[in-house]
């Protein structure tokens, strides 16, 4: 006779997925949408985590619009609240051309360079990040995680609301 299952509290995964036009307006909207969602999840505007995620989303969305744009195709923003962190994923549909460098392979920009600071900021503000193939193909996804101090109290407060 098998042992009875131990009752467990249900796991609530909070996610937001939004496709946005691959335009500067879509990139701005991604940042505003991310900040609004974080606030809804109990992460207030102006907090260290909220500010870091705002910069990360702005940089990744700008990269998707600038380097990953395929005419007629959108980019996708996905936010989730897994255990202990916030995960940001920005996907585009461009599969040809150079891929973004991997974590640890970033070359710091020279003082007069006009480009090349976005992923440096992402690396500095995130706790983990990677570039993976987009599912479904074609394209790529930049996945970033920012640790969320005190996430257990945040989870409890959002479940009471």
C-alpha positions in Angstrom: 0.0 0.0 0.0 1.6 3.3 -1.0 2.0 6.0 1.5 -0.6 8.8 1.4 0.5 12.1 -0.3 1.5 14.9 2.0 -0.8 17.8 1.5 1.0 20.8 0.1 -0.1 24.4 -0.3 -0.8 25.3 -3.9 2.0 27.0 -5.8 0.9 30.2 -7.5 3.2 31.3 -10.3 2.8 34.9 -11.3 3.5 35.7 -14.9 2.9 38.3 -17.5 3.4 37.8 -21.2 2.9 40.5 -23.7 3.8 40.9 -27.4 4.7 44.4 -28.4 5.4 46.1 -31.7 9.1 46.2 -32.5 9.1 50.0 -32.4 10.5 52.6 -30.0 6.9 53.0 -28.7 6.7 49.3 -28.0 10.0 49.4 -26.1 8.8 52.3 -23.9 5.5 50.5 -23.3 7.4 47.3 -22.2 9.2 49.3 -19.5 5.9 50.9 -18.3 4.1 47.6 -18.3 6.9 45.9 -16.4 6.9 48.6 -13.7 3.1 48.5 -13.4 3.1 44.7 -13.1 5.8 44.8 -10.4 3.8 47.3 -8.4 0.7 45.0 -8.7 2.9 42.1 -7.3 3.8 44.3 -4.3 7.2 45.6 -5.5 6.8 49.3 -5.2 8.0 51.9 -7.7 11.3 53.4 -6.7 12.6 50.3 -4.9 16.0 48.9 -5.8 14.5 45.9 -7.5 11.9 47.9 -9.4 14.6 50.4 -10.6 16.9 47.5 -11.7 14.1 45.7 -13.6 13.1 49.0 -15.3 16.6 49.5 -16.6 16.9 45.9 -17.7 13.6 45.9 -19.5 14.4 49.2 -21.2 17.8 47.9 -22.4 16.5 44.6 -23.6 13.5 46.0 -25.3 15.6 48.6 -27.0 18.0 45.9 -28.2 15.0 43.8 -29.5 13.8 46.8 -31.5 17.2 47.9 -32.7 19.1 44.7 -33.3 16.4 42.0 -33.3 13.7 43.6 -35.4 12.2 41.7 -38.3 9.7 43.8 -40.3 6.1 42.8 -39.5 7.0 40.8 -36.4 6.7 41.8 -32.7 8.9 41.2 -29.8 7.8 39.6 -26.5 8.1 40.6 -22.9 7.6 38.0 -20.2 7.9 38.6 -16.5 7.5 36.0 -13.9 7.9 35.7 -10.2 9.6 32.4 -9.5 10.8 31.5 -6.1 13.1 34.2 -4.7 13.5 36.3 -7.9 12.0 38.2 -10.7 12.6 36.8 -14.2 12.6 39.0 -17.2 12.6 37.5 -20.7 12.7 39.5 -23.9 12.4 37.6 -27.2 12.8 38.7 -30.7 12.4 36.8 -34.0 15.8 37.6 -35.7 17.8 34.4 -36.1 20.5 35.6 -38.5 23.3 38.0 -37.7 25.5 38.2 -34.7 24.3 36.9 -31.4 24.6 38.9 -28.2 27.7 38.0 -26.2 27.4 35.5 -23.4 27.6 36.5 -19.7 31.2 37.1 -18.8 32.2 37.7 -22.5 31.1 41.4 -22.6 33.7 43.8 -23.7 33.5 47.1 -21.8 32.9 50.0 -24.2 35.6 52.5 -24.7 34.8 56.0 -23.4 33.8 57.5 -26.8 31.9 54.4 -28.1 28.3 55.4 -29.0 26.9 51.8 -28.4 27.7 48.7 -26.3 26.6 49.8 -22.8 23.2 48.1 -22.7 24.2 44.5 -21.9 27.0 45.9 -19.6 24.1 47.5 -17.5 22.1 44.3 -17.7 25.1 42.3 -16.4 25.7 44.8 -13.6 22.1 45.0 -12.4 21.2 41.3 -12.7 22.1 38.3 -10.5 22.0 35.9 -13.5 21.4 36.2 -17.2 21.7 34.1 -20.4 20.9 34.1 -24.1 18.9 31.1 -25.3 17.1 30.1 -28.5 13.6 31.4 -28.7 10.8 28.8 -28.3 9.1 28.5 -30.7 11.9 29.4 -33.2 13.0 31.5 -34.9 14.9 34.0 -32.7 16.5 34.4 -29.4 15.5 35.2 -25.8 17.6 37.1 -23.3 16.6 35.8 -19.8 17.5 37.8 -16.7 16.9 37.2 -13.1 17.1 39.7 -10.3 17.0 38.3 -6.7 14.1 39.5 -4.6 15.1 40.0 -0.9 12.2 39.2 1.4 10.2 37.4 -1.2 8.4 35.2 1.3 6.9 38.2 3.0 5.9 39.6 -0.4 4.3 36.3 -1.4 2.3 36.1 1.9 1.1 39.8 1.5 0.0 39.3 -2.1 -1.9 36.1 -1.2 -3.8 38.0 1.5 -4.8 40.7 -1.0 
